[in-house]
Amino acid sequence: MSPILLQGGGAGALFLLFGLLMLLVQLGIIVWIYSDAQQRSDQPAFLWAIVAFLAPLLGLVLYLILGRNR
């Protein structure tokens, strides 16, 4: 086996692992916002889930500021 093929193999796996972790975090944010909005918001929960899908961190901040009833 060529040494060139063995170089950088760990970096690709690390990048893939980081991408999967970010995907799980994004899905967690979407699910949490949807379930919380069903209980604590006057606006439709699916619209907040769409906002969180399109912009996860911004959607989370906007939901916490504007979406939840006090």
SERO-4910 file (N, C-alpha, C, O; in steps of 0.05 Angstrom, whole numbers):
BEGIN
 pado doro    nc1    nc2    nc3   cac1   cac2   cac3    cc1    cc2    cc3    oc1    oc2    oc3
  Met    A     17    -23      0      0      0      0     18     25      0     38     26     14
  Ser    A     11     44    -15     26     68    -18     24     86      7      2     88     18
  Pro    A     46     98     16     45    116     39     28    141     33     18    153     52
  Ile    A     25    148      8      9    171      1    -21    166      8    -35    184     17
  Leu    A    -30    141      4    -58    134     10    -63    135     40    -85    140     49
  Leu    A    -43    129     56    -46    128     85    -46    156     98    -55    160    120
  Gln    A    -35    176     84    -33    202     95    -60    216     94    -74    215     73
  Gly    A    -67    230    115    -92    246    115   -117    230    119   -139    241    118
  Gly    A   -115    204    124   -139    188    128   -154    196    153   -179    196    154
  Gly    A   -139    204    174   -151    212    199   -166    238    197   -186    243    210
  Ala    A   -156    256    180   -168    283    177   -195    280    164   -214    294    171
  Gly    A   -198    262    144   -224    259    131   -244    247    150   -268    254    150
  Ala    A   -236    228    166   -254    215    186   -262    236    207   -285    236    216
  Leu    A   -243    252    215   -249    273    235   -269    293    224   -288    302    238
  Phe    A   -265    301    199   -284    319    186   -311    307    183   -331    321    188
  Leu    A   -313    282    177   -339    268    175   -353    267    202   -377    271    204
  Leu    A   -337    260    223   -348    259    250   -358    286    259   -380    288    271
  Phe    A   -343    307    253   -352    335    260   -377    342    245   -395    355    256
  Gly    A   -379    335    220   -403    340    204   -428    326    215   -450    337    216
  Leu    A   -424    301    223   -446    286    234   -455    298    261   -479    299    267
  Leu    A   -436    307    277   -442    319    302   -458    345    298   -477    350    312
  Met    A   -450    361    279   -465    386    273   -493    380    263   -512    394    269
  Leu    A   -496    359    247   -522    351    237   -540    342    261   -564    350    262
  Leu    A   -529    327    280   -545    319    303   -553    343    320   -575    344    331
  Val    A   -535    362    323   -541    386    339   -563    402    325   -582    411    338
  Gln    A   -561    405    298   -582    419    284   -609    405    286   -629    419    290
  Leu    A   -610    379    283   -635    364    286   -646    367    314   -670    369    318
  Gly    A   -628    366    334   -637    370    362   -649    397    366   -669    399    381
  Ile    A   -637    418    355   -649    445    357   -676    446    344   -695    458    356
  Ile    A   -679    434    321   -705    435    307   -726    420    323   -748    431    327
  Val    A   -720    397    333   -739    381    348   -747    395    374   -770    396    382
  Trp    A   -727    407    388   -733    421    413   -750    445    408   -769    449    423
  Ile    A   -744    461    388   -760    485    382   -788    477    375   -807    489    384
  Tyr    A   -792    456    359   -818    447    351   -835    438    375   -858    446    378
  Ser    A   -823    422    392   -838    412    415   -843    434    435   -865    435    447
  Asp    A   -824    452    439   -828    474    458   -849    494    447   -865    505    463
  Ala    A   -849    499    421   -867    518    409   -896    507    410   -915    523    411
  Gln    A   -899    481    410   -926    470    412   -938    476    440   -963    479    442
  Gln    A   -922    478    460   -931    483    487   -931    512    495   -949    521    510
  Arg    A   -912    527    485   -907    554    496   -910    577    477   -902    600    483
  Ser    A   -920    572    453   -921    594    433   -949    595    421   -963    575    418
  Asp    A   -957    620    415   -982    624    401   -979    620    371   -999    615    357
  Gln    A   -955    622    360   -950    618    332   -948    588    326   -943    572    344
  Pro    A   -953    581    300   -951    553    293   -923    542    297   -903    554    290
  Ala    A   -922    518    309   -896    506    316   -881    498    290   -856    499    290
  Phe    A   -894    489    269   -880    481    245   -866    504    232   -845    500    219
  Leu    A   -876    529    235   -863    552    223   -836    558    238   -816    565    226
  Trp    A   -837    554    265   -812    557    280   -792    535    273   -768    540    272
  Ala    A   -802    511    268   -784    489    259   -772    495    232   -748    489    228
  Ile    A   -787    507    214   -776    515    188   -754    536    191   -733    535    178
  Val    A   -759    556    208   -739    577    214   -714    564    225   -692    571    217
  Ala    A   -717    546    243   -694    532    255   -679    515    235   -655    511    236
  Phe    A   -694    503    216   -681    487    195   -665    505    176   -643    497    168
  Leu    A   -675    528    169   -661    546    150   -637    560    163   -617    565    150
  Ala    A   -640    567    188   -618    581    202   -618    572    231   -631    585    248
  Pro    A   -604    551    237   -606    538    264   -600    556    287   -616    559    306
  Leu    A   -577    569    287   -569    586    310   -586    611    311   -595    619    333
  Leu    A   -589    624    289   -606    648    288   -635    641    295   -648    657    309
  Gly    A   -645    619    285   -672    610    291   -676    605    320   -697    612    331
  Leu    A   -656    593    333   -658    588    362   -659    614    377   -675    617    395
  Val    A   -642    633    370   -641    659    384   -668    673    380   -679    684    398
  Leu    A   -678    674    355   -703    687    349   -726    674    364   -744    688    374
  Tyr    A   -726    648    365   -748    634    380   -747    641    409   -768    646    421
  Leu    A   -723    641    421   -721    647    449   -729    676    456   -740    681    477
  Ile    A   -724    695    437   -731    723    441   -760    728    434   -774    741    450
  Leu    A   -769    719    411   -795    727    401   -817    705    403   -841    712    404
  Gly    A   -809    680    403   -829    659    400   -843    649    425   -866    641    424
  Arg    A   -829    650    447   -840    639    471   -857    660    485   -850    684    487
  Asn    A   -880    651    496   -896    668    512   -884    670    540   -874    650    551
  Arg    A   -886    692    552   -875    696    579   -893    684    600   -887    686    624
***
